[in-house]
Amino acid sequence: MDRLAEYYLNLDILRSYGPEIAAGLWVTLAAAVATVVLGIGLGLAMAVALAARVPVLRQAIVVWIELFRTLPQLAVIIVLYFGLPYAGITLSPFWATVGALGAVLSAFAAEIFRSAIQALPRGQWDAAHAMGFRFRGAFFLVILPQAVRLAIPLLTNRAIAITKGTALGTAVSLSEVLGRAQSAMAIAANPSPLTLAAALYLVLFLPLVIASRWLESRHVVPR
């Protein structure tokens, strides 16, 4: 046990590199929040556009959804960071990571919202029309609020799974928790910094998992 503690929980190494690694938690948190805002916002916009049934938009959105649901997150990050400069667009490691993860999340979010909209009984539309609502009023005041509530369980789980991909930003030198821990591990020749990084990820994402369960219990449309 002493050798295990010396190798994975070396207190001297943790004291030396701990503050620097912990500072990376704010980068991870900022990237995660930006990814969720971008991904869910764009996904909801695409779901609304699909519901409007505009042919040109529909085809473009379907291509977007299928493309980013298929591509690995790391591949998207690398293309945005290393490929876009050839088109005259240069992104920082932070925004390359957020842009890639946000695009992936938006594809899944759009499908989740679309499925939730289609899952609502046709009677909801009929009732809204009977009350005098046209398509726009029926959709935004009656259908969409229910669909959002119905989408919460799948959406929160998918968002948590994808935002953990912020660790992939180390491939483009994003200075987040894992990237700093890997640098410290290489310098110290000891994996204790990775143990600290794992603990910080637990501190960050465990409350989100608990919050998602609470949201599910309060906002899911009852069957």
Secondary structure as GFF3:
##gff-version 3
##sequence-region A 1 223
A	DSSP	alpha_helix	2	8	.	.	.	ID=ss1
A	DSSP	alpha_helix	11	52	.	.	.	ID=ss2
A	DSSP	alpha_helix	55	70	.	.	.	ID=ss3
A	DSSP	alpha_helix	73	78	.	.	.	ID=ss4
A	DSSP	pi_helix	79	83	.	.	.	ID=ss5
A	DSSP	three_ten_helix	84	87	.	.	.	ID=ss6
A	DSSP	alpha_helix	93	119	.	.	.	ID=ss7
A	DSSP	alpha_helix	122	130	.	.	.	ID=ss8
A	DSSP	alpha_helix	135	138	.	.	.	ID=ss9
A	DSSP	pi_helix	139	143	.	.	.	ID=ss10
A	DSSP	alpha_helix	144	163	.	.	.	ID=ss11
A	DSSP	three_ten_helix	164	172	.	.	.	ID=ss12
A	DSSP	alpha_helix	177	188	.	.	.	ID=ss13
A	DSSP	alpha_helix	192	219	.	.	.	ID=ss14
###
